[in-house]
Amino acid sequence: MTRVWRRSLAIRFIGLMLAALIVSQAITFLISSDEYTKKFDAGVKAEFISRASSVTRLMESLPPPLREQALRASEGSYLRYWLTDSEPTDPNDWRLQALSQLSRPLDSSVDRNGTFGWAGSSRPKLPSADDVATANADDPWWTPTDYLWMLSQPAKTLRFSGSLGFGYTTQLDDGRWLNAAFYQHDKGSLWTSGPLMSLGLTALMLALIGVFIARRIAQPLRNLATSAEALGRGQNLPPLVEEGPEEIKRTAQSFNKMQSRLHRFVEDRTKMLAAISHDLRTPLTSLRLRAEFVSDKDIQRKMIETIDELQSMTEAAISFARGESIKEETRAIDLEALVGSICDDQSDLGHPVTHVEGVKMKYRCRPDSLRRAIRNLVENAVRYGGEAKVSLRCTASTVDIVVEDRGPGIPEDMKERVFAPFVRLETSRNRQTGGIGLGLSIVRAVARQHGGDISFSNGEAGMQAIISLPREGSVDAAPARKERIWRFKKASRPAQNTHITK
């Protein structure tokens, strides 16, 4: 649940809305509960005094011998009447007497099961005498208001057992005192089926509204994430739609400005490097012409070789920095077929290349730049590792293009340095034994433009160069029967002992 809460904006939004609903309902319940208690007590008190006044009038209309019987007939499970010869004065003694009266069974409705009172009701659960003695200790008698007690003779009332009961006493015309005690065992509850159903429907409606609002908020963010991922992979996408709330609109505008600035930066760099390429050709041509007039043939040869190397390095550096692959459109291709065609081309050139068939997969990429990167790795493996074995494999998050060889590998302290431009492990600078040192730089640039990277792994039998591309670029994948297709011809050159970047 914590993982879903962290990942989903909709879950967070709905959770916060429901939490706000619960808190507001809890506060409302606390306020309503207090008001409900007050209104319930006021209603019970009014009903009790009204019934007491009615019984008082009844007693005065009956002859004294019948009054005891009439009182017993008027009692209920939570109500008792009794007569005393003297006026009750001590409230605490009267409350204990009321508890004793409420504890006695109803004379007119005793059944064999020991239940008392009206049909289906039982004797209420009464508090203990100690609780009664301490609940309202020293609370005096008080006189009910005129609109509640409308008889001529005075009456006295008090609280009984805290706020759960009431008592009253008044003097009859025969001089005796009529007493009544009422105990409200259950005040009821606000949480009935009606409020609970209303709360559930409200929560459901808020959840549906929350899902709708969260989706409206999250959709532009998903579009932004998709565009950012595509931009990181070098794809040219149309600008985001700048609409919606002010915050989302400003985010889309900022992203569009950033994308425009990046493209303008690349274009400006390309124009600048093209100008540098054009300007460097003139002095290099001048140097070549002047070298022709050198009389010493050995010095002349060395000068021309240096000029050629400088010109090759300049052209390669400009081609690398120009980033022509960024202009290439991204499209879905059969990645397995692309790898296989590269192996076929190398085999036709007489290179010992092995292609191990793997997964048939459609992948969105820039085919020409990716072909160039794979070809650089294969040629390096053949040149410096004796042979190349190329395979395609899938993991949970990446699509890996693996190029294996039988060379000694790259030292650990050099695995990062070999990606720097013009860095070669072969130090002779002889172009017959190595390139100018841009091969792996191009491979890493292409891999990172696709959102991936390249890594090396040394083993006992040789080394693996792995181009890892993000799995998000795959359109579909179907496992194919793996079989080895050997395209092996005699190597045109012997294997060297060291990996040299092309």
N, C-alpha and C positions, 0 to 999 in steps of 0.2 A: 504494500500500500504506500509506503514511503517513497518507493521508486516511482510509482505512478504519479504521486503528488509532485515530485520534483520534475518530472518530464512533461506533464500535461498542463497547459495553461487553462484549459477548460475545467479540469478537475479542481485546480486551485480557485478559479473564479466561482464555480458552483459551491465549493466547500466554504469559501468566505461568505457567500450570500446566505447559505443555510446556517452558518454560525451566527451571522447577524440576526437572522430570523429567530433562532433559538434564544439568543441573548435578549432580544426585544420581547419575545413571548414570556421569558422568565421574569423580566422586570414588570411586564404587564400583569403577570400572574401574581407577583408579590403585592402589587398595588391593588389588584382586584380582590385578592384574598382578604386583605385587611378590610376593604369596603364590604365584601361579601359577609365577613364575620359580623361587622357592625350592623348591617342591614338584617342579617339573620337573627342576631340577638334582639334588635329592636322589634322585629316581627314576632318572635317568640314571646317577648315580654308583653307586647300589646295583646297577643292572643291569650296569654295566660291570665292577665288582669281582666280581660273581657269575659273570659269563662268564669273567673272567680266572682266577678260581679253578678253574673247570671246565676251561679249557684247560691250566692248570698240572697238574692231576691227570691230564689226558690225556697231556701230555708225559712225565710220570714213569711212565706205564704202557706207553709205547712204547719200542722200542729207539732209541738215538741216531741211526742212519742214517735212520729214518723221521720224525724229529721236524720237520725242515725242511719236508717235504712236507705233514705234517699241519697245520703252522702256516699254510701258503699256502691250504690248503683251508678254514681257519677264518676267513680274513679277509673283510671286506666293504668296501662303498664308503666307510664312515666309520671303518673299523677296520683297523689294521695290527699284525702281530707280527714280531718279529725276535729273534735270539739274539746275545749278545755274550760274549766270553771273559772280560771283566773287569767289575767292578761299576761302574755309572754313579755318579759322585760329584757332578759339577757340574750342577745343575739346568738352567742356561741352555744348556750344551752339549747336554744331553739333549733339550731342547725343539727346538733346531735340527735335531738328528738325527731327531726324531719328524716334523718338517715334511718332511724329505727322504723318509722312509718313506711318509708319506701321499701324497706326490706321485708315487710310482712306480705303474705300472699293476698290476692284479691278474693274476697269472700264469695263472690258470685260466679267465679270462673276458674275453679280448680279442676284440673284433669288428672288422669292417672299417670301421665308421664312427668308430672311435676312442673309443667309450664304454667305460667300465670299470665293473665291479661287477655287481650283480644285474641281472636282466632289467628293462628299462625305467628303470634309474637311471643316472646319469652321475657322473663324478668330482666330488666337492664342490669348491666354490670356496674355495681356501685363502688365508689371509692371507699377507702378505709376510714375509720373514725378519726385516726390521727391526721389524715389528709384533710378531712372536713374541718377539724379543729384549727388547722394551721392555714387553710386556703384563704379564708376571709377573716382572719382573727381581728377582733375589735372593730370590724366594719359595723356601723350603726344601722338602725332601722331608718328608712326614708319614706316619705309620703309620695305616692304616685300623683302625677299631674291630673288636672281636672278633666282633660279630654280623654284620659284613659280610665279613670275611676269617676263615674258619674253618679254614684249613690250619695245619699245625704250623710250617712254615718262615716266617720273617718276610717282609714285603713293604713296599715304599715306594710312595707315590702322590704326585701333584702336580697342580696346575692347569695346563692347557695353553691358550694363546691366550686369556688373560683368563678368562672363565667358560664358554667354548664347548667346551672339551675337557678330557680327563683322561688321565693316563698312570700306568703302574705298572711296577715291575720286581721280580723275585724270583729267587732262585738255585735252579736245579734240582739233582737228585741227582748229575748228572755234572759239576758245578762251573761250568757255564755259566749265564748270566743271561738269563732270559726277559723281554722288554720288550713293552709294548703301548701303543698311542696311539689314542685315540678323539676324533673331532672332530664336535660336533653342529652341523651346518650351519644347521638351522632349528629353532627352539624351538616353532613353531606360533603360533597366535593365538587370543585369547579371542573375537574377533569372527567367529564362524562363523555359519552360517545360522540355527542355533537361537537364540542370544542376540539376533540382529538381528530375527528374527521375533517373539520375545517382547517386545522393545522396541517394535516397531511396533504390536503388539496393545495393549500398555499405553498407548501414546500415543493410539491410536484410542479406547480406552475412556475415557481421561481427557478427550479432546475431546468425546465424547458427553455425559459427565457435566458437563463445563464448559458446554456449550450448554444443558443442562437447568437448571443452577443459574443461569446468566446470564439466561436467560429469566424464571426465577422472581424474580430480583432486579430485572430491567429492567421487568417488567410494571407493578408499582406505580409506578415512576418515570414510565413512559409515561402511566399514568392520572393521575398528579399533573400532568404537563405539559399533558395535554388539559384537565383541570379548570381549571388556571391560565389557559390560553388562553381558555377559555370565560368564566371570571370576568372577565378583562380585556375581553371583548366584551360584558359586561353580562348574560350569561345566568344564570338561576337554576337551579343544579344541586343534586341531593341531595348530602349529605356523602359524603366518601370512606369506604370501608370501612376500619376501623381494626383491621387484623390483620396477621400476619406477624412477622418478627423485630422486636426492640425498636426498632432504629433506624428501620425503615420505619414501624412503628406510630406512633412519636412524630412522624415527619414528617407522616403523615396527620392526626394529632390537631392539630398546629400549623396545618396548612392549614385544617382545619375551623374552628378557633377564629378564624383570620384572616378567613375568609369570613363567619362569624357577626358578627364585630366590624364589618366593612365594611357589612354589611346593616343592623346596628343603628345605625351612624353615619348612614347615609343616612336611615333612618326618623326618627331623632332630629332631624336637620336639617330634614326635611320638616315634622315637627310644630312645630318652633320657628318656621319661616317661615310656616306656616299661622297660628300665633298672632300673629306680627307683622302678617300681612295683616289679620287680624281687628281687631287693636288700631289699625292705621293708618286703617281706614275711619271710625272715630268722629271723630277730629280733622279728617280731610279733609271729612267731612260738615258738621261745625261751621263750618269755614272757608268752605265753600260757602254756608251759610245766612247767615253774617255778611256775605259779599260781596254778598248780595242787598240789604242795607240801605245799601250805599254809594250816595250820591246822584250822584256823578260817574260818568256812564255809561262814559266812556273808561277810567277807573281800574277800574271794576267789570268791564268786559270783559277787561282785562289780567289782573286777579286770577283771574277764572274760568278763563281760558286756562291760567294758571300752575297752578292747582289741578288742572285736567283733565290737563295734562302730567305733573304729579307723580303723580296717581292712575294714569295709564297706565303710567308708568315703574315704579311700585311693583308693579302687577299683573303686568307683563311680567317684572320681575326675580324675583318670587316664583314665577311659572310656570316660568321658566328654571331656577332653583335647585332647584325641587321635584323635578326629574328624573323626570317621569311616564313617560318612555320606558323607564326601567330596570324598571318594573313590567310592561311589555309583554312577552309571551312571544315567544321566538324561534322562527321557523318558516321553512320553505322556501317561497320564492315565485319566480315568473318575473320576474327583475329587468328584462328587456327590456320586458315588459308593464307593469311599474310605471312605468318611465321614459316609455313611450308614453302611458299614461293621464294622467300629469302634463302632458305636452305637449298632449294633447287638451283637457284642462280649460282650460289657458291660452289655447289657440286659440279655444275657445268664448267666452272673455271678450274676444276681440278683440285679443289680443296677438300680435305677429309671432314665432311660435315655430316652429322647424324641428326635426323629429325624424329623425335618420339611423339607420335600422335597422342593428343590428350582430349580436351573438352571442346566440342563444337559450340562456339559462342559468338553472338553478335555484340560488338562493342563500339561505343561512340568515341571516336578519336580523330586525330588528324593523321591520315594513313602515311603520307609522304614523310613527315617528320619522324613518326614512329618507326617506319621502315629504315630510315637513315640511322636511328639510334641502335636498332637491333643489328643492322649490318655492321656498324662499328664494333659492337661487342663480338660478333661472330668472327670478323676479320682479326681482331686482337687475339681471340682464343686460338685461331688457326696459326697466326704468326708467332705467338709467344708461348702457346701451350700445346702445340703439336696437332690438336684436333679440336673440334667443337661438337657438342651434343646439345641440341636445343629442344626445349619442351615447354608446354603451357600447363599451368596448374592453378586451381582455384582454392582460396581459403575463405573463411567466414567474411572477411572484409576486403580482400584484395584479389586481384588477378595477377599472377606472377609469370613473367617470361624468364626462364632459367637457361643460361648458357654455361655449360660445363666444359672444362678442358682437363688436360693432364699435366699442366705446368706446375711450377713450384709455388705459385701464388704471389701475393703482395704482402710485404711486411706490415705488421699491425700499425707501426708508426707512420706508414705511408698511405694508409687506406683513405685518409681524408685529403692528403696533399695531392694525390694523383688527379683530383677533380679540378684543380686550379689550372687556368689556361697556361699553355707552354711548359708545363711540368712534365718531364720524362724521367723514367727510371733508367733508361739507357742514355748514358752521358756522352756518347761519341758525336751526337748531332748529325750522324750520317743518315740521310733520308732513305738509304737502301735498307737500313736496319730499324727504322722507326719513323714516325711522322713528326709533326711539329708540336705535338702535345695538346691538341684540342679535341681529340676523339671522345674521351670520357667527359670532358666539359660539355660537349654537345649532348651526350647521352643523358647526363644529369639535367641539363636545361630542358630537354624534351620531356623527360619523366616528370619533372616538377611542373611543367606547363600543363601536363595532363592530371595534376593533382597527386602524383605519386613520387617515387624516389628510386634510387639504385643503391644496392649494397653488395658487398663481397663476403664470401664465406670460404675459408681455406679448409680443405680436407686432406685425408691421407692420399687419395688418388689424384688430387688436383684441386682446382678452384671453381667456385660457382659465382657467376655474376647474375644478380637477380634484379630485374626491373619490376617493381611492385606498383600496380595501378589500382586506383580505388574501384571497388566492386559496383559503385553507383553507376558507372558508365556502361554496365552490361545491359543489353536489351533482353536477351533470353539466353539460356544455357541448357544444353541437353547432353548428358553424359554419353560418350561414344565408347565403343570397344577399343581399349588401348592395345596398340600393336606397334612394334618397332619397324620403321621403314629405314633401311640403311642405304644411304647414298654416299658411297665411300670410293674415292679414287686416290691414286698415289699422290702424296703431297708434293707440291712443286718446290717446296723449300724445307729444309730441316727445322725441327723445333728448337727454339732458343731456351735459355735458362731463366729468363726474366720477363715478366709482363711489362710491356712498354705501351703507354697510351699512344693512341694513333694521332 
